[in-house]
Amino acid sequence: MKTLLATTLCLGLAGCASPGVEQYKAETPALDLPTYLNGTLDAWGLFQDRSGEVKKRFHVVIEARWEGDTGVLDERFAWSDGSTSRRVWTLTRQPDGSYRGRADDVIGEARGEVAGNALRWRYVLALPVDGRVYRVDFDDWMFLMDERTMMNRSYMSKWGFRLGEVTLTFVRRPAP
């Protein structure tokens, strides 16, 4: 009985594990963050709660630039309720090819891994809701579709419980 219980528990925990980004290493086009996240990008997205209901839509304009292994992304959000917000990311490419990132509303450091056409970006966000601020875990999965378009799906959770998802499409503006 103990063996059956231990096996069931291990299988249950394995079912909760998410796939690693390395499974996309053969996918093309290959994502190079300093190349894609450079210049001006537009992105359109929506937030869905855990039932799937769309709660908010948004447009974000991103001004991105790199100097060596350090990139700055200045994101300006326009929300469907008429509000606006801004987040400025500083990204740093690590010697092993991974990325670290910081922003004012990110608790600690974001960590990113790239393989093939995919980026997995994980961080804790200080999310204001109805006058309170919650620490919410984000697990972002971004996939380069072509030289101008990237799709993003973010899974939001707290204490391991799913709160909702953000779906986002980035489109790089042509160089002037």
N, C-alpha and C positions, 0 to 999 in steps of 0.2 A: 504494500500500500504506500509506504514512504517513497519507493522508487517511482511509482505511478504519479504521485503528487509532485515530486521533484521534476520529473520529465514534463508534466503538464505546465508547471511554473516556468521552466526554461523555454518551452515552445511558446508560451504566452508572451514572455519578455522578448523573445526573438521576433515575434510578430509586430511588436511595437517599434522595433528598430527601423530607422529609415535608410534608404539606399545611400551609398556613398557617391560622391561626385565622380570618382574614378571610373564608374561604369560607363561614363559618357566620353572617355578619352579618345575614342575613334570617331566621334561625331564631328561633322563639319557644318559650316565653316568654323575654324578654330577661333575661340574668343581670346583676344588680347585686350585686356582692360584699358591700358593707356591709349590704344588705337581707337577702340570703340567709344570710350568715355572721354572724348576730346572734342571740344567745340560746344555747340548748342544742340540740346536734345529736347524734344517734346515727349511727354508721356501722359497717357490717359488711363485712369484706373477706377476701381470701385472696391468698396469694403462690403463684405457679406458677413452677417452674424452666423452663429453655428447652425441655425436652421436653414441658411441659404438666402435669407432675405437681404436685398441690397439696402444698406443703411445710408451710404454716402458715395457720391461720385466725385472725381476730381481731375484736374489738369495740372501738370507740373512742368515748368520750364527749368531745365538744368543747364547751367553754364559750367563746363568742365575743362580743366587744364592740368597738364602734368609738367613737372620739372624733375627729370631723372626718375627716381623710384617713388616720388611723392606726387599724389594727385589731389586736387581740391574740386569738390562738386558742390556748387551753390544751387540748392533746390528751392524754388518758389512755387508754393501750392495755392491753387484757387479751388475752393471746395464748393459743392453744389448748394450749400446753404448760404453762400455769399461770403463766408469767412476766408481768410488767407493765413498762411503760415510759411515758415522758412526753416530749412535745415541745411547746415553747411558741414559736409563730410571732409575729413582729411584722411586719405588712404595712403598706405605705405606698402610697397611690394617688399616681401621678405626674401632673404637669400634662397630659401627653398621653393620660391615661386608662389607661395600663399600670400594673402593680403591681410593687413590689420587696418582697422578704421576707427575713427573717433568723430563724435558730433556732440553738441551740447546736451541733447536729450537722450543720448545713449549712455547707459550705465556701464562703466568699464570700457572694454574694448570689443569691437566687432571683429569676427574672424571669417575670412573667406578662403575658399579653395576653388581653383579653376582646373578643369580637365575637358579637353575637346571643345565643344560649344557651350559648356555649362559652367555656371558659377553658383556655389552654395555659400550663402552669406548668413551668419548667425550672430544675434545680438539681443540685448535686453533694452527695451525702450521705455522711457518714462512717459507714459501716455495719459494726458489729461482727459478726464471724463466727468462731466457734471460737477466741476469744482474740486475734484479729487484727482490725485495722480497715482496711477497704478504701474507697477513694473511688469511688463509683458514680454514674454519670450517670442522672438521672431525667427523663423526658419525660412529664408528666402531662397528660391530656386529660380535662376535666370538662364534663359536659353537663347543664344544668338541664332536668329533665323536666316538673316542675310546681312550684308554689310551695313544696312541702315536700321534693321528692325530687331528688337530683342523682346522676348516675352518673359514676364515675371509672375510667379505665384508665391505669395507669402503666407505661411501658416502661423497664426497667432495662438499662443497658449499661456496659461497661468497654472503653476503647480501640476503641469502635465495634462491639463484639461483644455481641449480645443475651444477657443473663443470665437474664431472666425477666420476669414481669409481675405487677402488683398490680391486682386488680379490687376496687372499693369502691362501696358504695351508701350515700349520706348521706340521712338523714331528719331534717328539722327538727321539733323538738317544738313542739306548739301553745303559743302564749303563754298564761301563766297568767291 
